[in-house]
């Protein structure tokens, strides 16, 4: 089982070089990523089935692999994704959580748990960790660009 967690700093009020995102802009961007991961990785194909206002199922096609996941949104706080037991697939889950330890300092904590095949588990785990880090940093960068373009409302500064 792979368990991996990392934090990406979004806002740093001490660094004027980095445009500040509001919590709502960041949240909108993270929800867009959850609903449309294909907009963040064009090698994915996604189908969404809304279950409730803050819950949906998604099917992600990655080449010949298909993942069926349930996504729960906890507005302005966290997004929980879990593969669905009804399908024969790996057991995997992720948690994307907004954190604001001090006013103006905004972070996103990304947590992952997933089943691994026993053979080559260590090398696969290291590759996955690296991929998670890169895609999460890229996602925050894209969310920042989309917010600056006005997609998620006005920037703070």
Buried (B, 14 or more C-beta within 10 A) or exposed (E): EBEBEBEBEBBBBEEEEBEBBBBEBBBBBBBBBBBEBBBBBEEBEBEEEEEEEEEBBBBBBEEEEEBBBBBBBEEEEBBBBBBBEEEEBEEBBBBBBBBEEEEEBBBBBBBBBBEBEEEEEEEBBEEBBEEBBEBBEEBBEBBBEBBEEEEBEEBEE
